[in-house]
């Protein structure tokens, strides 16, 4: 079960992403509902695909509100390999397409 703080940080990330793209996060919100916050964010970090949300927030200079930043901030709620993957993405954000 995700902490209330993690849920709030994740929701802020989604809200910011929606502001940047100007539309509803039609894949992300249902995924959170279906799997819960920990599992959904873990699946996103394990995906070999770079999510559009990460790209949009990176390109708008807002890496601090990506899901990756949320996972790193709340690393204790995730398996270590998940938080490591999130940190790697943040560390290499400018090199990722």
C-alpha positions as a Markdown table, in Angstrom:
| # | Residue | x | y | z |
|---|---|---|---|---|
| 1 | Unk | 0.0 | 0.0 | 0.0 |
| 2 | Unk | 1.4 | 3.3 | -1.0 |
| 3 | Unk | 1.9 | 6.1 | 1.6 |
| 4 | Unk | -0.4 | 9.1 | 1.3 |
| 5 | Unk | 2.7 | 11.2 | 0.5 |
| 6 | Unk | 3.6 | 9.0 | -2.4 |
| 7 | Unk | 0.0 | 9.1 | -3.7 |
| 8 | Unk | 0.0 | 12.9 | -3.5 |
| 9 | Unk | 3.4 | 13.3 | -5.2 |
| 10 | Unk | 2.3 | 10.9 | -8.0 |
| 11 | Unk | -0.9 | 12.9 | -8.5 |
| 12 | Unk | 1.1 | 16.1 | -8.7 |
| 13 | Unk | 3.2 | 14.5 | -11.3 |
| 14 | Unk | 0.2 | 13.5 | -13.4 |
| 15 | Unk | -1.4 | 16.9 | -13.0 |
| 16 | Unk | 1.7 | 18.6 | -14.1 |
| 17 | Unk | 2.0 | 16.3 | -17.1 |
| 18 | Unk | -1.6 | 17.0 | -18.1 |
| 19 | Unk | -0.9 | 20.7 | -17.9 |
| 20 | Unk | 2.2 | 20.3 | -20.2 |
| 21 | Unk | 0.4 | 18.2 | -22.8 |
| 22 | Unk | -3.0 | 20.0 | -22.5 |
| 23 | Unk | -5.0 | 16.8 | -22.1 |
| 24 | Unk | -6.1 | 14.0 | -19.8 |
| 25 | Unk | -3.5 | 11.2 | -19.0 |
| 26 | Unk | -5.8 | 8.6 | -20.5 |
| 27 | Unk | -3.4 | 5.6 | -20.1 |
| 28 | Unk | -1.7 | 6.5 | -16.8 |
| 29 | Unk | -4.7 | 7.2 | -14.6 |
| 30 | Unk | -6.5 | 3.9 | -15.5 |
| 31 | Unk | -3.2 | 2.1 | -14.9 |
| 32 | Unk | -2.9 | 3.5 | -11.4 |
| 33 | Unk | -6.5 | 2.5 | -10.7 |
| 34 | Unk | -5.9 | -1.0 | -12.0 |
| 35 | Unk | -2.6 | -1.8 | -10.4 |
| 36 | Unk | -2.3 | 0.7 | -7.6 |
| 37 | Unk | 0.5 | 3.3 | -7.2 |
| 38 | Unk | 3.4 | 1.0 | -6.3 |
| 39 | Unk | 2.8 | -1.6 | -8.9 |
| 40 | Unk | 1.9 | 0.9 | -11.7 |
| 41 | Unk | 5.1 | 3.0 | -11.0 |
| 42 | Unk | 7.2 | -0.1 | -10.8 |
| 43 | Unk | 5.8 | -1.3 | -14.2 |
| 44 | Unk | 6.6 | 2.0 | -15.7 |
| 45 | Unk | 10.2 | 2.0 | -14.4 |
| 46 | Unk | 10.7 | -1.6 | -15.7 |
| 47 | Unk | 9.4 | -0.7 | -19.2 |
| 48 | Unk | 12.1 | -0.5 | -21.8 |
| 49 | Unk | 10.1 | 2.3 | -23.4 |
| 50 | Unk | 10.6 | 5.9 | -22.3 |
| 51 | Unk | 7.2 | 7.2 | -21.4 |
| 52 | Unk | 5.8 | 10.3 | -23.1 |
| 53 | Unk | 5.3 | 11.8 | -19.6 |
| 54 | Unk | 9.0 | 11.6 | -18.8 |
| 55 | Unk | 9.9 | 13.1 | -22.2 |
| 56 | Unk | 7.3 | 15.9 | -21.9 |
| 57 | Unk | 8.4 | 16.9 | -18.4 |
| 58 | Unk | 12.1 | 16.6 | -19.2 |
| 59 | Unk | 11.6 | 18.8 | -22.2 |
| 60 | Unk | 9.8 | 21.4 | -20.2 |
| 61 | Unk | 12.5 | 21.4 | -17.5 |
| 62 | Unk | 10.5 | 19.6 | -14.9 |
| 63 | Unk | 12.4 | 16.4 | -14.1 |
| 64 | Unk | 11.7 | 17.0 | -10.4 |
| 65 | Unk | 8.0 | 16.1 | -10.9 |
| 66 | Unk | 8.4 | 13.0 | -13.1 |
| 67 | Unk | 7.4 | 9.5 | -11.8 |
| 68 | Unk | 11.1 | 8.8 | -11.7 |
| 69 | Unk | 11.6 | 11.6 | -9.2 |
| 70 | Unk | 8.7 | 10.3 | -7.2 |
| 71 | Unk | 10.1 | 6.8 | -7.1 |
| 72 | Unk | 13.6 | 8.1 | -6.0 |
| 73 | Unk | 12.0 | 10.3 | -3.3 |
| 74 | Unk | 10.0 | 7.4 | -2.0 |
| 75 | Unk | 12.6 | 4.7 | -2.7 |
| 76 | Unk | 11.9 | 2.9 | 0.6 |
| 77 | Unk | 8.4 | 1.9 | -0.8 |
| 78 | Unk | 9.9 | 0.2 | -3.9 |
| 79 | Unk | 12.2 | -2.7 | -4.6 |
| 80 | Unk | 15.8 | -1.5 | -4.9 |
| 81 | Unk | 16.0 | -2.3 | -8.6 |
| 82 | Unk | 13.0 | -0.1 | -9.3 |
| 83 | Unk | 14.4 | 2.9 | -7.5 |
| 84 | Unk | 17.8 | 2.2 | -9.2 |
| 85 | Unk | 16.1 | 2.2 | -12.6 |
| 86 | Unk | 14.4 | 5.5 | -11.8 |
| 87 | Unk | 17.6 | 7.1 | -10.7 |
| 88 | Unk | 19.4 | 5.9 | -13.8 |
| 89 | Unk | 16.7 | 7.5 | -16.0 |
| 90 | Unk | 17.1 | 10.8 | -14.1 |
| 91 | Unk | 20.9 | 10.7 | -14.3 |
| 92 | Unk | 20.7 | 10.0 | -18.1 |
| 93 | Unk | 17.7 | 12.1 | -19.0 |
| 94 | Unk | 19.5 | 14.2 | -21.6 |
| 95 | Unk | 20.8 | 11.1 | -23.4 |
| 96 | Unk | 17.4 | 9.4 | -23.6 |
| 97 | Unk | 15.3 | 9.9 | -26.7 |
